Amino acid sequence: MMRGQATRRAAPETERGRMNKELFGVFGDRDAFTDFRDEAEFHSVVEGESVTVGVRDPALGVADRTAVAESDRGVCVVWGEAFTPTTAEADPAAWLLENHVVGNDEALDRLNGSYLAVVEVDGDALVATDPLRSWECFYTDAPGIRAFGTDASIFRGLLGDPAPDRTAVLEFLHLGTVLGERTLFESLERVPFDGYLRAASVGEFDRFVYDPQPGDHAAVLADRLGRAIDRRAGYPGRKGLLLSAGQDSRTILAGEPDITECYTVGAPDSQEVEVARRIADQFDAEHTVLAPAARYLGDVDCKVPYTQGLRESLHVHHGGYDDELEADTMYHGLLYDTLLKGYFLEWDSKSVLGVEVPQRQLVDDPQPVAELIDTLGFMPEGSDRLADRVAGLFPDLDLDLEDPRAFIADRLRAELAAGQSRVDSVHNAMDLLVLRNQPVMHFRTQLADNYLESFVAIDRELLQWHLETPPEHRHYGTVADALAMMDDRLLEHRPPGRPHRIELLNQIERFARRKLPLVGPIEPAWPDRETLYEEHDLDEQFFPDDRAVRALPARQKLRANDLRWWLP
């Protein structure tokens, strides 16, 4: 078979617990590829001079989605969602193959979207993430040849009985997220943030670097959000949206008029669901409530594979409800909080009539580790006794830590240091740490594996907005102003946690609801995990014979159960 000649076939049904979509490759020829995988598992297998790649994706060939290309120059695979700078060219693989120059990353810098790219020109092969590493790419040299791919569970099988990485296991249990480029296994690593992989090297690009600029940040955001949504408006089939009562997902309703189905996780009589229902009605869309039940926290095989062993399955809120999601294309508002609203920044506050009111002003002396350690998922009430409680689940692992908080603090400091070349301030370093280790990315991984999913916030123009907008302007108010410019109906039904435009009034109402009798508090957006865990007696499902682990908080018990899926 000549270089660049791809084979296409119908992929077989996938096994339960295995992903429906996958990219897998080797820096080698087709024979090296078939030493590891059966070509029949993939829709397309493409072979170059130094790389062979298989792709399984029912969206192969849909405009702006997964594509393969071959020419006299070489071969190319773009996997995921990608847009070229030329609107007339809808095939991202053909465009990248035509424009990529060895030793020059300009073409990759111009490719827009959430993707992995494998491109070989003149025998030089490169695997590249998008600037935010919104897809994980795993790789190993353990079999004697460098293999790479998107599904960590495949490598667990290929590596036989891989040794666990103790640091990664401890990060997972105590923080809920494995940091940096580690995985749960010593012999398996990840391509870095904004990174690339070659046959004998690995490194980072410099596409994601902070460069704050002056300007009308709300107006620029409104324009860029509109274009980002419009770019993703032409997908086929029945269109759905995971709709919350907050600011984020509702923006898509303004820019995508063909959405017919909206889905909200929550109790049918909750404030969150009521506001979401009004928003859906406002934009003439059907609304379905996904009521909390055992499957909200359970249904392990529907959720845990999508964590890749890197993040707790807790955030795959919708994972057990696929039988109720009647859509072909699915939209969501993931990452708006982090990229646009400075959720993880350290904001100042002042006392007004005994009420602490957050200000649209950053603290002068941020303490990133102290601020982030609990926000990201460290749970001191369980961490001090965690090693003893889960010892029976993982008898071969040394999980003892003298000081769990100090351990996690040290790991966060290392991550801050790893991003220093990309930032201009401590505030931006805080956001970068979170983006480098985004703890909710598997939320969209599950959607992307089961639907034609579109990731609006990853749009190149929005990433540029984040990098160019000073951190003091990345807040709720800027986004609210942008939404008003996009469609003045978008904030007609206000989020339950922010019923007023003036933040002082929001804080006063929260304070009053906490203190006054006969007035209910503002409800949290998500169902209470501890209550659901107890109501559905998940200890009996997860730990029928392990009494010790039951004393931990529900969130840590869920982490232990996730980890057991990966380290049987």
Secondary structure, 3 states (H helix, E strand, C coil): CCCCCEEECCCCCCCCCCCCCEEEEECCCHHHHHHHCCHHHCCEEEECCCCEEEEECCCCCCCCEEEEEECCCEEEEEEEEEECCCCCCCCHHHHHHHHCECCECHHHHHCEEEEEEEEEECCEEEEEECCCCCCCCEEECCCCCCEEECCHHHHHHHCCCCCECHHHHHHHHHHCECCCCCCCECCCEECCCCEEECCCCEEECCCCCCCCCCCCHHHHHHHHHHHHHHHCCCCCCCEEEECCCCCCCHHHHHHCCCEEEEEEECCCCCHHHHHHHHHHHHCCCEEEEECCCHHHHCCHHHCHHHHCCCECHHHCCCHHHHHHCCCCEEEECCCHHHHHCCCCCCEEEEEECCEEEEEEEECCCCCHHHHHHHHCCCCHHHHHHHHHHHCCCCCCCCCCCCCHHHHHHHHHHHHHHHCHHHCCCHHHHHHHHHHHCCCCHHHHHHHHHHCEEEEHHHCHHHHHHHHHCCHHHCCHHHHHHHHHHHCCCCCCCCCCCCCCCCHHHHHHHHHHHHHCCCCCCCCCCCCCHHHHHHHCCHHHHHCCCCCHHHHCCHHHHHHHHHHHHHCC
